[in-house]
């Protein structure tokens, strides 16, 4: 399952786009991209579900982003705009981690420890860089693998560091463990639901993903798992 599709969704939104499949080198890339015209940073893409009540396609707008034990509040005005524009969006905590949280037990433990609704590998980096540069930060993350479902090994094998999909690696993993195929197909359907929500949100928010209502310069969105 790749993440480069997230970048394509907002490629025409008049913003600088940074795609980071696993968060590596994201801090350096964001820092290089920030200049006097940068009005804010937004983490946009999919996430793993931690709250068991959230199904695939649910949009979570971050009220705060956790990095370790540190909590970074998001820009309240921008976040209200996002939550008020995207149908059925909910607000809550998003937690960032360095590695995929693939198993249901790990998701449950992380939810109990942090209270976060969703997890990804990038939003915490965006929050840290935004805080360091005094920029408004927001996050739109859509659930693609809910808390009750584990990510199959084939899906994890297909994730390249740049966010694209390694089809060959995925096929090889399925050949080694063919019983994973139903779970992989379920993951693909979940990803399809998440993509539909992202596309709808992008269209409703328009250029700048809502930031244009508060500041003139465009936001710099980043993407990842």
KOLVEXZA-462833 format. One record per residue (C-alpha): residue in three letters; x, y, z. Coordinates in steps of 0.2 Angstrom, whole numbers, plus 2048, in hexadecimal, padded with zeros to 3 digits. Layout:
<rec><r>ala</r><east>X</east><north>Y</north><up>Z</up></rec>
...
//
This chain:
<rec><r>unk</r><east>800</east><north>800</north><up>800</up></rec>
<rec><r>unk</r><east>808</east><north>810</north><up>7FA</up></rec>
<rec><r>unk</r><east>806</east><north>822</north><up>800</up></rec>
<rec><r>unk</r><east>80B</east><north>82C</north><up>7F1</up></rec>
<rec><r>unk</r><east>7F9</east><north>82D</north><up>7EC</up></rec>
<rec><r>unk</r><east>7F6</east><north>839</north><up>7FA</up></rec>
<rec><r>unk</r><east>802</east><north>845</north><up>7F2</up></rec>
<rec><r>unk</r><east>7F8</east><north>844</north><up>7E2</up></rec>
<rec><r>unk</r><east>7E8</east><north>849</north><up>7EA</up></rec>
<rec><r>unk</r><east>7EF</east><north>85A</north><up>7EF</up></rec>
<rec><r>unk</r><east>7FB</east><north>85C</north><up>7E1</up></rec>
<rec><r>unk</r><east>7F1</east><north>86A</north><up>7D9</up></rec>
<rec><r>unk</r><east>7EC</east><north>873</north><up>7E9</up></rec>
<rec><r>unk</r><east>7FA</east><north>881</north><up>7E7</up></rec>
<rec><r>unk</r><east>805</east><north>87A</north><up>7F5</up></rec>
<rec><r>unk</r><east>816</east><north>873</north><up>7F6</up></rec>
<rec><r>unk</r><east>815</east><north>860</north><up>7F9</up></rec>
<rec><r>unk</r><east>821</east><north>855</north><up>802</up></rec>
<rec><r>unk</r><east>81E</east><north>842</north><up>801</up></rec>
<rec><r>unk</r><east>826</east><north>837</north><up>80F</up></rec>
<rec><r>unk</r><east>820</east><north>825</north><up>80F</up></rec>
<rec><r>unk</r><east>828</east><north>821</north><up>820</up></rec>
<rec><r>unk</r><east>82D</east><north>832</north><up>828</up></rec>
<rec><r>unk</r><east>840</east><north>830</north><up>825</up></rec>
<rec><r>unk</r><east>848</east><north>840</north><up>81F</up></rec>
<rec><r>unk</r><east>837</east><north>849</north><up>821</up></rec>
<rec><r>unk</r><east>83E</east><north>855</north><up>82E</up></rec>
<rec><r>unk</r><east>84C</east><north>85A</north><up>822</up></rec>
<rec><r>unk</r><east>841</east><north>85C</north><up>813</up></rec>
<rec><r>unk</r><east>834</east><north>866</north><up>81C</up></rec>
<rec><r>unk</r><east>842</east><north>872</north><up>823</up></rec>
<rec><r>unk</r><east>849</east><north>874</north><up>812</up></rec>
<rec><r>unk</r><east>837</east><north>878</north><up>80B</up></rec>
<rec><r>unk</r><east>833</east><north>886</north><up>818</up></rec>
<rec><r>unk</r><east>836</east><north>897</north><up>812</up></rec>
<rec><r>unk</r><east>82E</east><north>8A9</north><up>815</up></rec>
<rec><r>unk</r><east>820</east><north>8A4</north><up>80A</up></rec>
<rec><r>unk</r><east>81B</east><north>895</north><up>815</up></rec>
<rec><r>unk</r><east>80B</east><north>898</north><up>81E</up></rec>
<rec><r>unk</r><east>809</east><north>887</north><up>827</up></rec>
<rec><r>unk</r><east>80C</east><north>874</north><up>827</up></rec>
<rec><r>unk</r><east>7FE</east><north>867</north><up>825</up></rec>
<rec><r>unk</r><east>800</east><north>854</north><up>827</up></rec>
<rec><r>unk</r><east>7F4</east><north>84D</north><up>81A</up></rec>
<rec><r>unk</r><east>7F1</east><north>83A</north><up>817</up></rec>
<rec><r>unk</r><east>7EC</east><north>82A</north><up>81E</up></rec>
<rec><r>unk</r><east>7EE</east><north>823</north><up>830</up></rec>
<rec><r>unk</r><east>7EC</east><north>813</north><up>83A</up></rec>
<rec><r>unk</r><east>7DD</east><north>813</north><up>845</up></rec>
<rec><r>unk</r><east>7DF</east><north>812</north><up>858</up></rec>
<rec><r>unk</r><east>7CD</east><north>816</north><up>85E</up></rec>
<rec><r>unk</r><east>7C3</east><north>806</north><up>85B</up></rec>
<rec><r>unk</r><east>7B4</east><north>810</north><up>856</up></rec>
<rec><r>unk</r><east>7BC</east><north>817</north><up>847</up></rec>
<rec><r>unk</r><east>7B9</east><north>80E</north><up>836</up></rec>
<rec><r>unk</r><east>7C3</east><north>810</north><up>826</up></rec>
<rec><r>unk</r><east>7C0</east><north>821</north><up>81E</up></rec>
<rec><r>unk</r><east>7BE</east><north>82A</north><up>82E</up></rec>
<rec><r>unk</r><east>7C6</east><north>83B</north><up>82D</up></rec>
<rec><r>unk</r><east>7D0</east><north>841</north><up>83D</up></rec>
<rec><r>unk</r><east>7D5</east><north>853</north><up>83E</up></rec>
<rec><r>unk</r><east>7E2</east><north>854</north><up>84B</up></rec>
<rec><r>unk</r><east>7DE</east><north>85F</north><up>85A</up></rec>
<rec><r>unk</r><east>7F0</east><north>85B</north><up>860</up></rec>
<rec><r>unk</r><east>7FE</east><north>850</north><up>85A</up></rec>
<rec><r>unk</r><east>809</east><north>845</north><up>866</up></rec>
<rec><r>unk</r><east>81B</east><north>842</north><up>864</up></rec>
<rec><r>unk</r><east>821</east><north>837</north><up>872</up></rec>
<rec><r>unk</r><east>81A</east><north>83F</north><up>882</up></rec>
<rec><r>unk</r><east>819</east><north>850</north><up>87A</up></rec>
<rec><r>unk</r><east>809</east><north>857</north><up>873</up></rec>
<rec><r>unk</r><east>809</east><north>864</north><up>866</up></rec>
<rec><r>unk</r><east>7F8</east><north>86E</north><up>864</up></rec>
<rec><r>unk</r><east>7F3</east><north>871</north><up>852</up></rec>
<rec><r>unk</r><east>7ED</east><north>882</north><up>84C</up></rec>
<rec><r>unk</r><east>7DB</east><north>883</north><up>853</up></rec>
<rec><r>unk</r><east>7D4</east><north>88E</north><up>846</up></rec>
<rec><r>unk</r><east>7DB</east><north>884</north><up>837</up></rec>
<rec><r>unk</r><east>7D5</east><north>874</north><up>840</up></rec>
<rec><r>unk</r><east>7C4</east><north>87A</north><up>842</up></rec>
<rec><r>unk</r><east>7C3</east><north>87F</north><up>830</up></rec>
<rec><r>unk</r><east>7C9</east><north>86D</north><up>82B</up></rec>
<rec><r>unk</r><east>7BD</east><north>864</north><up>837</up></rec>
<rec><r>unk</r><east>7AE</east><north>86F</north><up>832</up></rec>
<rec><r>unk</r><east>7B1</east><north>86D</north><up>81F</up></rec>
<rec><r>unk</r><east>7B4</east><north>85A</north><up>81E</up></rec>
<rec><r>unk</r><east>7A4</east><north>850</north><up>821</up></rec>
<rec><r>unk</r><east>7A4</east><north>845</north><up>830</up></rec>
<rec><r>unk</r><east>7B6</east><north>84A</north><up>835</up></rec>
<rec><r>unk</r><east>7BA</east><north>848</north><up>847</up></rec>
<rec><r>unk</r><east>7C7</east><north>851</north><up>852</up></rec>
<rec><r>unk</r><east>7D3</east><north>849</north><up>85E</up></rec>
<rec><r>unk</r><east>7E5</east><north>844</north><up>861</up></rec>
<rec><r>unk</r><east>7F0</east><north>83D</north><up>854</up></rec>
<rec><r>unk</r><east>800</east><north>834</north><up>859</up></rec>
<rec><r>unk</r><east>810</east><north>832</north><up>84F</up></rec>
<rec><r>unk</r><east>81B</east><north>823</north><up>84F</up></rec>
<rec><r>unk</r><east>82B</east><north>81E</north><up>846</up></rec>
<rec><r>unk</r><east>825</east><north>80D</north><up>841</up></rec>
<rec><r>unk</r><east>814</east><north>806</north><up>83B</up></rec>
<rec><r>unk</r><east>808</east><north>801</north><up>848</up></rec>
<rec><r>unk</r><east>802</east><north>7F1</north><up>83F</up></rec>
<rec><r>unk</r><east>7FB</east><north>7E6</north><up>84D</up></rec>
<rec><r>unk</r><east>7EA</east><north>7E8</north><up>856</up></rec>
<rec><r>unk</r><east>7F2</east><north>7E5</north><up>867</up></rec>
<rec><r>unk</r><east>7FF</east><north>7F3</north><up>864</up></rec>
<rec><r>unk</r><east>7F1</east><north>7FF</north><up>85E</up></rec>
<rec><r>unk</r><east>7E7</east><north>7FB</north><up>86D</up></rec>
<rec><r>unk</r><east>7F6</east><north>7FE</north><up>879</up></rec>
<rec><r>unk</r><east>7FA</east><north>80F</north><up>870</up></rec>
<rec><r>unk</r><east>7E8</east><north>815</north><up>871</up></rec>
<rec><r>unk</r><east>7E7</east><north>811</north><up>884</up></rec>
<rec><r>unk</r><east>7F8</east><north>819</north><up>887</up></rec>
<rec><r>unk</r><east>7F5</east><north>829</north><up>87D</up></rec>
<rec><r>unk</r><east>7E2</east><north>82B</north><up>87A</up></rec>
<rec><r>unk</r><east>7E6</east><north>82E</north><up>868</up></rec>
<rec><r>unk</r><east>7D9</east><north>82B</north><up>85A</up></rec>
<rec><r>unk</r><east>7E6</east><north>827</north><up>84C</up></rec>
<rec><r>unk</r><east>7F8</east><north>824</north><up>849</up></rec>
<rec><r>unk</r><east>804</east><north>828</north><up>83B</up></rec>
<rec><r>unk</r><east>817</east><north>829</north><up>838</up></rec>
<rec><r>unk</r><east>818</east><north>83B</north><up>833</up></rec>
<rec><r>unk</r><east>80C</east><north>848</north><up>83C</up></rec>
<rec><r>unk</r><east>817</east><north>849</north><up>84B</up></rec>
<rec><r>unk</r><east>826</east><north>84E</north><up>840</up></rec>
<rec><r>unk</r><east>81B</east><north>85B</north><up>838</up></rec>
<rec><r>unk</r><east>816</east><north>862</north><up>849</up></rec>
<rec><r>unk</r><east>828</east><north>863</north><up>84F</up></rec>
<rec><r>unk</r><east>82E</east><north>86C</north><up>840</up></rec>
<rec><r>unk</r><east>81F</east><north>878</north><up>841</up></rec>
<rec><r>unk</r><east>822</east><north>87C</north><up>853</up></rec>
<rec><r>unk</r><east>834</east><north>87F</north><up>850</up></rec>
<rec><r>unk</r><east>830</east><north>88C</north><up>842</up></rec>
<rec><r>unk</r><east>821</east><north>894</north><up>84B</up></rec>
<rec><r>unk</r><east>815</east><north>88E</north><up>83D</up></rec>
<rec><r>unk</r><east>803</east><north>889</north><up>83E</up></rec>
<rec><r>unk</r><east>801</east><north>876</north><up>83D</up></rec>
<rec><r>unk</r><east>7F2</east><north>86B</north><up>838</up></rec>
<rec><r>unk</r><east>7EF</east><north>859</north><up>834</up></rec>
<rec><r>unk</r><east>7E2</east><north>84F</north><up>82A</up></rec>
<rec><r>unk</r><east>7E4</east><north>83D</north><up>82C</up></rec>
<rec><r>unk</r><east>7D7</east><north>830</north><up>826</up></rec>
<rec><r>unk</r><east>7D6</east><north>81E</north><up>82D</up></rec>
<rec><r>unk</r><east>7DB</east><north>811</north><up>821</up></rec>
<rec><r>unk</r><east>7DF</east><north>802</north><up>82D</up></rec>
<rec><r>unk</r><east>7D3</east><north>802</north><up>83C</up></rec>
<rec><r>unk</r><east>7D7</east><north>7FD</north><up>84D</up></rec>
<rec><r>unk</r><east>7CF</east><north>7EC</north><up>84C</up></rec>
<rec><r>unk</r><east>7D9</east><north>7E7</north><up>83D</up></rec>
<rec><r>unk</r><east>7EC</east><north>7E3</north><up>83B</up></rec>
<rec><r>unk</r><east>7F6</east><north>7E9</north><up>82C</up></rec>
<rec><r>unk</r><east>7FB</east><north>7D9</north><up>822</up></rec>
<rec><r>unk</r><east>80D</east><north>7D6</north><up>820</up></rec>
<rec><r>unk</r><east>80B</east><north>7D8</north><up>80D</up></rec>
<rec><r>unk</r><east>805</east><north>7EA</north><up>80F</up></rec>
<rec><r>unk</r><east>814</east><north>7EE</north><up>81A</up></rec>
<rec><r>unk</r><east>820</east><north>7E6</north><up>80D</up></rec>
<rec><r>unk</r><east>818</east><north>7F1</north><up>7FF</up></rec>
<rec><r>unk</r><east>81C</east><north>801</north><up>808</up></rec>
<rec><r>unk</r><east>82C</east><north>80A</north><up>800</up></rec>
<rec><r>unk</r><east>834</east><north>818</north><up>80A</up></rec>
<rec><r>unk</r><east>82F</east><north>825</north><up>7FD</up></rec>
<rec><r>unk</r><east>81C</east><north>820</north><up>7FF</up></rec>
<rec><r>unk</r><east>81A</east><north>816</north><up>7EF</up></rec>
<rec><r>unk</r><east>815</east><north>804</north><up>7EE</up></rec>
<rec><r>unk</r><east>821</east><north>7F6</north><up>7EB</up></rec>
<rec><r>unk</r><east>815</east><north>7EA</north><up>7E2</up></rec>
<rec><r>unk</r><east>822</east><north>7DC</north><up>7E0</up></rec>
<rec><r>unk</r><east>826</east><north>7DC</north><up>7F3</up></rec>
<rec><r>unk</r><east>814</east><north>7DB</north><up>7F6</up></rec>
<rec><r>unk</r><east>811</east><north>7CC</north><up>7EA</up></rec>
<rec><r>unk</r><east>820</east><north>7C3</north><up>7F1</up></rec>
<rec><r>unk</r><east>819</east><north>7C5</north><up>803</up></rec>
<rec><r>unk</r><east>808</east><north>7BE</north><up>7FD</up></rec>
<rec><r>unk</r><east>810</east><north>7AF</north><up>7F5</up></rec>
<rec><r>unk</r><east>819</east><north>7AB</north><up>805</up></rec>
<rec><r>unk</r><east>809</east><north>7AD</north><up>80F</up></rec>
<rec><r>unk</r><east>7FA</east><north>7AB</north><up>803</up></rec>
<rec><r>unk</r><east>7EE</east><north>7AB</north><up>812</up></rec>
<rec><r>unk</r><east>7F2</east><north>7BE</north><up>814</up></rec>
<rec><r>unk</r><east>7E9</east><north>7C1</north><up>803</up></rec>
<rec><r>unk</r><east>7D7</east><north>7C4</north><up>80B</up></rec>
<rec><r>unk</r><east>7DF</east><north>7D0</north><up>818</up></rec>
<rec><r>unk</r><east>7E8</east><north>7D9</north><up>80A</up></rec>
<rec><r>unk</r><east>7D9</east><north>7DB</north><up>800</up></rec>
<rec><r>unk</r><east>7D0</east><north>7E2</north><up>80F</up></rec>
<rec><r>unk</r><east>7DE</east><north>7EF</north><up>812</up></rec>
<rec><r>unk</r><east>7DC</east><north>7F4</north><up>800</up></rec>
<rec><r>unk</r><east>7CA</east><north>7F8</north><up>802</up></rec>
<rec><r>unk</r><east>7CD</east><north>801</north><up>812</up></rec>
<rec><r>unk</r><east>7DA</east><north>80C</north><up>809</up></rec>
<rec><r>unk</r><east>7CE</east><north>80F</north><up>7FB</up></rec>
<rec><r>unk</r><east>7C1</east><north>816</north><up>808</up></rec>
<rec><r>unk</r><east>7CF</east><north>821</north><up>80F</up></rec>
<rec><r>unk</r><east>7D4</east><north>828</north><up>7FE</up></rec>
<rec><r>unk</r><east>7C2</east><north>82C</north><up>7FA</up></rec>
<rec><r>unk</r><east>7C1</east><north>836</north><up>80A</up></rec>
<rec><r>unk</r><east>7D1</east><north>83F</north><up>807</up></rec>
<rec><r>unk</r><east>7CC</east><north>844</north><up>7F5</up></rec>
<rec><r>unk</r><east>7BB</east><north>84A</north><up>7FB</up></rec>
<rec><r>unk</r><east>7C3</east><north>855</north><up>809</up></rec>
<rec><r>unk</r><east>7D0</east><north>85C</north><up>7FD</up></rec>
<rec><r>unk</r><east>7C2</east><north>862</north><up>7F1</up></rec>
<rec><r>unk</r><east>7B8</east><north>869</north><up>7FF</up></rec>
<rec><r>unk</r><east>7C7</east><north>873</north><up>807</up></rec>
<rec><r>unk</r><east>7CD</east><north>87A</north><up>7F6</up></rec>
<rec><r>unk</r><east>7DE</east><north>881</north><up>7F4</up></rec>
<rec><r>unk</r><east>7E9</east><north>882</north><up>803</up></rec>
<rec><r>unk</r><east>7DF</east><north>875</north><up>80C</up></rec>
<rec><r>unk</r><east>7D6</east><north>883</north><up>816</up></rec>
<rec><r>unk</r><east>7E5</east><north>88D</north><up>81B</up></rec>
<rec><r>unk</r><east>7E2</east><north>89A</north><up>80F</up></rec>
<rec><r>unk</r><east>7D4</east><north>8A0</north><up>81A</up></rec>
<rec><r>unk</r><east>7E1</east><north>8A5</north><up>828</up></rec>
<rec><r>unk</r><east>7F1</east><north>8A9</north><up>81F</up></rec>
<rec><r>unk</r><east>7F6</east><north>8AE</north><up>80D</up></rec>
<rec><r>unk</r><east>805</east><north>8A3</north><up>809</up></rec>
<rec><r>unk</r><east>801</east><north>890</north><up>805</up></rec>
<rec><r>unk</r><east>803</east><north>882</north><up>811</up></rec>
<rec><r>unk</r><east>810</east><north>875</north><up>80F</up></rec>
<rec><r>unk</r><east>808</east><north>864</north><up>810</up></rec>
<rec><r>unk</r><east>811</east><north>854</north><up>814</up></rec>
<rec><r>unk</r><east>80C</east><north>842</north><up>811</up></rec>
<rec><r>unk</r><east>810</east><north>831</north><up>819</up></rec>
<rec><r>unk</r><east>80B</east><north>822</north><up>822</up></rec>
//
